[in-house]
Amino acid sequence: GADDAVLADLEADAARLSELLDDLLALAREDAAAPARGEPVDLAEVARAAADHGATVDASPVTVHGERAALERAAGNLVRNARRHGRGTVTLTTRRDGDRALLTVADEGPGLSPEEAGRAFERFWRGPSARGDGSGLGLAIVRAIAERHGGRVRVDGAAFTIDLPLP
């Protein structure tokens, strides 16, 4: 008969493969999608939806045109990364900066070195100090979503910022 430990290992492997497949499909959809037109989306609402228990939200209302579900996925990926690889409290902020809308996810850890930051958004890249499971696709998905919305994503230490144009 099946051993409980073997069954648990198989279930864990199936969950990891399912997450990897979901990430690969999301990235393929982003690559194939037309530029986002969408609807008005308040980034403060996106930040609140992405925040998990224990995350702090300091969100000023700022509206962009886009696809809410995609922007929530991008913010959620950043929060999960901060939880998995960062330290301390995770904080989400939104604000205007001239003609740009910014959504930042930061933790209290040291974050990435400049060399790591240069590679962070590559597909399948994982930092040398990465902890836990992960496909190395989460930040590539964030970049693809930001770019499809006419924006970009950047990192400064432990602060990851999605920078989008205002309508």
Disulfide bonds with the S-S distance in Angstrom:
none
